[in-house]
């Protein structure tokens, strides 16, 4: 049995600059990569493009990774997350289908309410993490990870066919919208200037379809991957550049890339699929019978000015305050088990 823990260590060494899964520079020898509707926009704005999950995405812009990270914590940043898989599950038996694949009570979701959930295999291993929203338009809106695109889509399509063969009323549609994440303490203030809906009535993990800065048919969801207040906007691809440009007209907003997104989510205690969770870990704690621990994600924390990491250790070493030795590039360093999140989250609720 092992247990997930978080660790803090003094600065002076780098646990990990960027996860190996985060991205690598482009080269002409690589296969053709997928591009988001904002690809040319990123290049024009000085985006440094890397490969991530088969996509060409910006890892950062002209600002440093640390500057982008801190700007998100203090103001707000715009991230292109259009590589995420967006799907609609519709039909009378849509909830039946989703509850056969995930852990979570989808039937109890209120209209336009969402929940973080997990696709699991028969052994309880995590196939992917995802957000499921029960919309007032009588379909489920599902957002899952780009790195699991083919696997997730095949999983859902196979289940659709299985239920259809039994006579159930269910179908699936891939949503080809762009997806923009506006994250930070001033995100709602910035967005409010471009929508008629009162965003004070849109709490964390709820969504609504609205016109945003003149682009109709946008689904705005109060959620994100940074620990800050913010939204993810599913926008028709043809309107993505217009919307991004409109948001950036506010001096509060700056573009940010994969590097800042990764350090922000780690400070917020949010797992990265493929690093911190995978098919060999369960939603409970991952019963692999390990005798040694492993660091799954780590980086210097721009907010705390310390190194932080996630990992797994035997339960007897998981109590906060426990001192550990962590091997980093063949050198042992002292670390202390701490509670997550490392930085308090600021999700918007009615409280």
C-alpha positions in Angstrom: 0.0 0.0 0.0 1.2 3.5 -0.8 -0.2 6.9 -0.1 0.1 10.2 -2.1 1.9 12.9 -0.3 3.2 16.4 -1.0 6.8 17.5 -0.2 8.5 20.9 0.4 12.3 21.4 0.2 14.5 24.5 0.4 15.6 26.1 -2.8 19.1 25.4 -4.0 18.3 22.5 -6.4 15.7 21.8 -9.0 13.4 18.9 -8.4 12.4 19.1 -12.1 12.4 22.0 -14.5 9.6 20.7 -16.6 8.0 17.2 -16.6 9.1 15.1 -19.6 5.5 15.0 -20.6 5.1 18.7 -20.6 6.7 19.4 -23.9 9.9 19.5 -26.0 11.1 21.9 -28.8 9.8 21.3 -32.3 12.0 19.8 -35.0 11.4 19.3 -38.6 12.0 15.5 -38.2 8.9 15.1 -36.0 5.5 13.9 -37.3 2.9 16.4 -38.2 1.4 17.9 -35.1 -2.2 19.0 -34.4 -2.7 22.7 -34.2 -5.3 24.6 -32.3 -7.3 27.4 -34.0 -4.9 29.9 -32.2 -1.7 28.4 -33.6 -0.8 31.4 -35.9 -2.0 33.8 -33.1 0.6 32.2 -30.7 3.4 32.6 -33.2 2.5 36.3 -33.8 2.6 36.9 -30.0 6.0 35.3 -29.7 4.9 31.9 -28.3 7.7 29.3 -28.0 6.1 26.2 -29.4 6.7 22.7 -28.1 5.0 19.3 -28.6 2.5 18.2 -26.0 0.3 15.1 -26.5 0.6 15.3 -30.2 -0.2 19.0 -30.4 2.0 22.1 -31.0 1.4 24.4 -28.0 3.1 27.4 -26.5 5.3 26.6 -23.4 5.8 30.3 -22.7 5.8 33.8 -24.4 8.2 36.7 -24.0 7.7 36.8 -20.3 9.6 34.3 -18.2 7.8 31.2 -16.8 8.1 32.7 -13.3 6.7 36.1 -14.4 3.7 34.4 -16.1 3.1 32.2 -13.0 3.1 35.2 -10.6 1.0 37.3 -13.0 -1.7 34.6 -12.9 -1.7 34.6 -9.1 -1.9 38.4 -8.9 -4.0 39.3 -11.9 -5.1 36.9 -14.7 -3.7 35.0 -17.6 -5.1 33.5 -20.8 -4.3 29.9 -21.6 -5.1 28.0 -24.9 -6.3 24.6 -23.8 -8.0 23.7 -27.1 -6.1 20.4 -27.2 -8.4 19.0 -24.6 -11.1 16.5 -25.8 -14.5 18.0 -25.7 -17.5 15.8 -26.2 -21.3 15.8 -25.9 -23.2 12.8 -24.7 -26.9 13.0 -25.6 -30.0 10.9 -25.5 -32.4 9.7 -22.8 -29.8 7.2 -21.4 -26.8 9.6 -21.4 -26.5 9.5 -17.6 -26.6 5.7 -17.6 -23.7 5.6 -20.1 -21.5 8.0 -18.1 -22.2 6.4 -14.8 -21.1 3.0 -16.3 -17.6 4.6 -17.1 -16.8 7.0 -14.2 -16.8 7.2 -10.5 -19.4 9.8 -9.4 -23.1 10.4 -9.1 -23.9 12.0 -12.4 -27.6 11.6 -12.0 -27.6 14.0 -9.0 -26.0 16.9 -10.9 -28.3 19.9 -11.2 -28.8 21.6 -14.6 -25.5 23.2 -15.7 -23.6 21.8 -12.7 -20.3 19.9 -13.3 -18.1 17.5 -11.3 -14.5 16.3 -11.5 -14.6 12.6 -12.1 -12.4 9.6 -13.3 -12.6 7.0 -16.0 -11.5 3.7 -14.4 -10.8 0.3 -15.7 -12.1 -3.0 -14.3 -9.3 -3.1 -11.7 -10.1 0.4 -10.5 -7.1 1.9 -12.2 -7.4 5.5 -13.4 -7.8 5.8 -17.2 -8.1 9.6 -17.1 -9.6 12.5 -15.1 -12.3 14.6 -16.6 -15.1 17.1 -15.9 -18.7 16.1 -16.6 -21.3 18.8 -16.8 -25.1 18.1 -17.0 -26.3 20.9 -19.2 -29.7 22.5 -19.4 -29.7 21.7 -23.1 -30.2 18.0 -22.3 -26.7 16.6 -22.9 -23.6 15.9 -20.9 -20.6 18.2 -21.7 -17.4 16.3 -21.1 -13.8 17.6 -21.1 -10.9 15.2 -20.8 -7.2 15.2 -21.4 -5.5 15.5 -24.7 -2.9 12.9 -23.8 -5.8 10.3 -23.5 -7.8 11.6 -26.5 -7.9 8.4 -28.5 -8.3 6.2 -25.5 -11.1 8.2 -24.0 -12.9 8.6 -27.3 -12.7 4.9 -28.0 -13.9 4.1 -24.5 -17.0 6.3 -24.8 -17.7 5.2 -28.4 -17.5 1.5 -27.5 -20.0 2.1 -24.6 -22.3 4.1 -26.9 -22.4 1.2 -29.4 -22.9 -1.3 -26.6 -25.9 0.5 -25.2 -27.3 1.3 -28.6 -27.2 -2.5 -29.4 -29.3 -3.0 -26.3 -31.9 -0.5 -27.5 -30.8 2.4 -25.3 -31.2 6.0 -26.5 -27.7 7.5 -26.4 -25.2 9.2 -28.8 -21.9 11.0 -28.8 -20.5 14.0 -30.7 -17.0 15.4 -30.6 -17.1 19.2 -30.1 -14.6 21.0 -32.4 -14.6 24.3 -30.4 -11.5 26.0 -29.2 -11.1 26.1 -25.4 -9.7 29.1 -23.6 -8.9 29.3 -19.9 -8.9 32.7 -18.2 -7.4 32.2 -14.8 -6.6 34.5 -11.9 -8.2 36.7 -9.2 -9.3 39.4 -11.7 -10.6 36.9 -14.4 -14.3 37.4 -13.6 -13.9 41.2 -13.6 -12.3 41.1 -17.0 -14.9 38.7 -18.5 -17.8 40.6 -17.0 -17.1 43.5 -19.4 -17.9 41.2 -22.3 -21.0 39.3 -21.2 -24.5 40.2 -20.3 -24.9 37.4 -17.7 -24.1 38.2 -14.1 -21.0 36.2 -13.3 -21.6 36.5 -9.6 -24.4 34.0 -10.2 -22.0 31.5 -11.7 -20.2 29.7 -8.9 -17.4 27.1 -9.1 -18.1 24.1 -11.3 -21.2 25.6 -13.0 -21.6 26.7 -16.6 -23.8 28.7 -18.9 -24.0 29.3 -22.7 -23.7 33.0 -23.5 -22.3 35.6 -25.9 -18.8 36.6 -25.0 -17.3 39.8 -26.5 -19.6 39.4 -29.5 -19.0 35.7 -30.0 -22.2 33.8 -29.6 -22.6 30.1 -28.6 -19.8 30.1 -26.0 -20.1 27.8 -23.0 -18.5 29.5 -19.9 -17.6 27.1 -17.1 -16.3 28.4 -13.7 -13.4 26.1 -13.3 -9.7 25.8 -14.1 -6.4 24.1 -13.4 -4.5 26.8 -11.4 -6.2 26.9 -8.1 -7.4 30.5 -8.8 -10.8 31.8 -9.7 -11.4 31.6 -13.4 -13.3 30.2 -16.3 -12.9 27.9 -19.3 -14.6 29.1 -22.4 -15.6 26.7 -25.1 -15.8 29.0 -28.1 -16.6 28.2 -31.8 -13.2 27.8 -33.6 -14.0 30.7 -36.0 -14.3 33.1 -33.0 -11.3 32.0 -31.0 -8.8 34.6 -32.2 -11.4 37.4 -31.9 -12.1 36.4 -28.3 -8.5 36.1 -27.3 -7.7 39.4 -28.8 -10.6 41.1 -27.0 -9.5 39.6 -23.7 -6.0 40.8 -24.1 -7.1 44.4 -24.7 -7.5 44.5 -20.9 -4.1 45.2 -19.3 -4.9 42.7 -16.5 -4.6 39.9 -19.0 -1.4 38.3 -20.3 -0.8 35.2 -22.3 0.6 32.2 -20.5 1.8 28.8 -21.6 2.3 25.2 -20.5 5.2 26.0 -18.2 3.2 28.3 -16.0 0.1 26.0 -16.1 2.2 23.1 -14.8 3.7 25.0 -11.8 0.4 26.6 -11.0 -1.5 23.3 -10.9 1.3 21.7 -8.8 1.1 24.6 -6.2 -2.7 24.0 -6.1 -2.2 20.3 -5.5 -3.8 19.2 -8.8 -2.7 16.0 -10.4 -1.3 15.6 -13.9 -2.4 12.4 -15.6 0.5 10.3 -16.7 2.7 11.7 -13.9 0.8 11.7 -10.6 -2.1 9.3 -11.6 -2.4 6.6 -14.2 -3.8 3.1 -14.8 -1.7 1.7 -12.0 -3.2 4.0 -9.4 -6.7 3.9 -8.0 -9.0 6.7 -6.9 -8.3 5.8 -3.3 -4.6 5.8 -3.0 -2.9 3.4 -5.4 -2.3 -0.1 -3.9 0.9 -1.1 -5.6 2.6 -2.6 -2.6 5.6 -0.3 -3.0 8.4 -0.4 -0.4 10.0 2.8 -1.7 8.4 6.1 -2.6 8.5 8.0 -5.9 8.3 11.6 -6.8 5.8 12.0 -9.6 5.8 15.8 -10.1 8.1 18.6 -8.9 9.3 22.1 -9.5 10.4 25.3 -7.8 7.4 27.1 -6.5 7.4 30.8 -7.7 4.9 31.7 -5.0 6.6 30.0 -2.1 10.2 30.3 -3.3 10.7 26.7 -2.3 10.8 23.4 -4.2 7.6 21.5 -4.1 6.7 18.0 -5.3 4.0 15.3 -5.3 4.7 11.6 -4.8 3.8 8.3 -3.2 5.3 6.8 0.0 4.3 4.0 2.3 1.6 5.1 4.8 3.9 5.2 7.8 5.9 8.0 6.1 2.9 10.1 5.0 2.2 12.2 8.1 2.7 15.9 7.5 5.9 17.0 9.1 7.7 13.8 8.4 11.2 14.3 7.1 12.3 12.4 4.0 15.3 12.0 1.8 14.6 12.7 -1.9 17.0 11.6 -4.5 17.3 14.3 -7.2 19.8 13.6 -10.1 21.6 11.0 -7.9 21.9 13.4 -5.0 20.0 13.1 -1.8 18.1 16.1 -0.5 16.0 16.7 2.6 12.3 17.2 2.2 9.3 17.5 4.5 5.8 16.0 4.0 3.2 18.8 3.9 -0.5 19.2 3.3 -1.8 20.1 -0.1 -2.5 22.5 -1.7 0.8 24.2 -1.2 -0.9 27.5 -2.0 -4.5 28.1 -0.9 -7.1 27.8 -3.6 -9.4 30.7 -4.5 -12.3 29.1 -6.2 -15.4 31.3 -6.4 -18.4 30.2 -4.3 -21.3 32.1 -2.9 -19.7 32.3 0.5 
